Amino acid sequence: MVAVGSKSYNASLDKAISKFAPEIISDKGELEKLKKAIKHSYYVCKANPEEYFLLGLSECDDKQQKAFVTDKFMYMTMGKLVSRKKHDEEIEDKFNFYNLAKPYFKRVVIKVNGPGDYDEFAKMALNVHDLILKPLDASMGSGIFAASVNSEEEAKKVFESLMDKGGSWVVEERIKQSAEMAVWNSLSVNTVRFLSFNNKKTGFHGMKPFLRTGRKGAVVDNAGSGGVFANVDVATGRLSTCGIDEMGRRYECHPDSGVKFEGWQIPRYDELVSTVKEMHLNVMPDHPYIGWDMALTDEGWVVIECNWGQLVNQYVDHIGLKNEFMEYVTGI
C-alpha cells in the first residue's frame, strides 16, 4: 500500500491510466485533470488508481465513494483487529494454512524448499501424476503452473524447474473439478470466492460471494490472469450479474464457453455455505473476516486457499459494501 506522490504510487497511476484510459495520455490538460481526480479518490476512500476505474469512481461524488471498501481500507481495518504476525502465519503461509485446514483440502499437498526434498516430491508426483505448483508467497495467481508427471524423468525435469526458479513451493495434487463447474472452462479450476464473517456478537455471516472462471488456455481463474468473474446472490447461490474481467469489460456470456452468467445456479450451494461456516468457526475463529477460494469436486466442496479477500464483487455492480462489511466485521 503506497502513499500518493511516492515513486511507486506514480508508477501505478501511470500504469492504470495506460491500461484503462490510453486515449487521454496525449491530452495534457485532460491527463492532469484525471490524475487529480484519481488522487482525490485516494484521500476520500483510499482507492488505488486501478480501483478508481474498476469501481467507477469517476461517476461518484465523495459520499458515494466513501461507501466502497477499497483494498487499503480493508487491510487497515483488519490490521487493527488481527496482528500481522497471525495473518502471516495462518493465512499468508500457504503450507501452514494447509496444515491448519487439512480435512477441508481432501488432496495431497507438500512443501518443497530445496534439493533435499526431491525424494518426497518424486514419490508424491508419481503417485498423483497431475500437479499444481505454487510459489509459497504467490498472489493473484502469479507464478502458478500445472504439470503432469508419469515417469522418473518427468519428475526430475519438473523438480529441476522449481530449483531453477528458486524459493519455496507448495506442490498440490491437482483438483479434479466437477463437470458442473467445468462447463465454464475445463482447463482451469473454476472457483467461488466466499466472503465470510464471524464475530462474537452476531456470529457467522456470508456476504456477496463471486464466481471466478478461467479463460481458454489458462490454468488459473484469477482476474489478473484474464479470468472473468460474476457476483452470487448469497441467499440463493444464483449468479446475480453479468461477468467482468480485469479490464472492466462486461460479458453476458462467458467469452469462450458461451455459458450465460446471470441466473446460473452454483451447484450444491447449501453444502458450500455449511463447509465455509464450519471452516471459519473451526480453523479461523480469531479472524473476523476471511475470503475462501472454494472448488467443487465430485466428492464435494474443497478449499484452495484463504486470504483477507479483496471485495472485487464491488467492481461488477458498483455497489459499495462498507456499511455491511463493518457491521459484520465488528458486530456493531
MOVENWO-V115860 format. One record per helix or strand of 2 or more residues. SS is the DSSP state (A for helix, B for strand). FROM is the first residue (numbers start at 1). TO is the last residue. If there is no record, write none. Layout:
# MOVENWO-V115860
ss:SS from:FROM to:TO
ss:SS from:FROM to:TO
This chain:
# MOVENWO-V115860
ss:A from:7 to:20
ss:A from:22 to:24
ss:A from:28 to:45
ss:A from:49 to:54
ss:A from:57 to:59
ss:A from:62 to:65
ss:A from:71 to:81
ss:A from:84 to:92
ss:A from:94 to:100
ss:A from:102 to:104
ss:B from:109 to:112
ss:A from:115 to:128
ss:B from:130 to:135
ss:B from:145 to:148
ss:A from:152 to:165
ss:B from:169 to:173
ss:A from:179 to:182
ss:B from:191 to:199
ss:B from:203 to:213
ss:A from:223 to:225
ss:B from:228 to:232
ss:B from:238 to:239
ss:B from:243 to:244
ss:B from:250 to:251
ss:A from:269 to:283
ss:B from:289 to:297
ss:B from:300 to:307
ss:A from:313 to:317
ss:A from:322 to:330
